[in-house]
């Protein structure tokens, strides 16, 4: 074979090798990657708000960028009570490229939590999302009304009780509630109502239906329970009292008005008092030495025994703001006008003696 023929055959062989190399490059997997690496990412969405109002919150995991040879994925949702995830409260693993996971346990109340997702591909590559947190959990149960820090006044004998609990979602069943209303003074006749579970995810609950006594102090409490065995009981901050126009909370003598008197429009001074319990009542006017000047009551069709109530307020048609039967016009029991000066109104009733100073300007 001539040198030219050998050279030609060598060229043909080299060209065939180049073609072969091109074919290998063309069929190489387009998604091939360096071992131990991945281009996939994940996003985890947890409960909104801070504090969190869900007691068994749902988390949604979505992924993107993972190649077919990396599937299936193992998605591991971790909820922790420590920022370094050394103390896991929940650790749930599912298989797939996305997931919706509800925590099957009630979150602890009033603590900080963090969450993240760990992903393991079919090739053994691990991906960890950034941690979200800290986020605070809510109290499981909060009483709303009547629940003033310094006590509450209620204007109906059948009040509405309102409270809220953290929401729950399947597979955790809704809360069941037991409401108890009890008299403060002696705990007499606790009234109890067991309520059916509210709709899933509805946190606010109210109850109306207990007929209660006026001018009596009560406290109330709610016990909440879950099918998981979790339970809590919360008692009202303070007591509540039902007001009644005919049964005041206490026996009180108010400052007379106008004071001083008389003025250009009103010739007498008005005396108001509230009586908590039925009692004999005596009201008289004294001078500063304690000497009797005039009787206000009993008399003028009033007394001596009064039922509980508020007295001295205006009657229909009066423009003075008071009941004319509970006034003093500056005269003694004989009808003589007394000298100008400072006098005392003395009230005796319901086991109480009270006095108020008044100034008579004279006539």
Buried (B, 14 or more C-beta within 10 A) or exposed (E): EEEEEEEEEEEEEEEEEEEEEEEEEEEEEEEEBEEEEBEBEBEBEBBEEEBBBBBBBBBEBBBEEBBEEBBEBBBBBBBBBBEEBEEEBBEBEBEEBBBEBBBEBBBBBEEBBBBBBBBBBBBEBEBEBEBBBBBBBBEBBBBEBBBEEEBBEBEEBEBEBBBBBBBBBEEBBBBBBBBBBBBBEEEEEEBEBEBEBBEEEBBEBBBEEBEBBBBBBBBBBBBBBBEBEBBBEBBBBBBBBBBBEEBBBEBBBBEBBBBBBBEEEBEBBBBBBBBBBEBEBBBBBBBEEEEEBBBBBBEEEBBEEBEBBBBBBEEEEEEBEBBEBBBBBBBBEEEEEBEEEEBBBBBBBBEBEBEBEBBBEEE
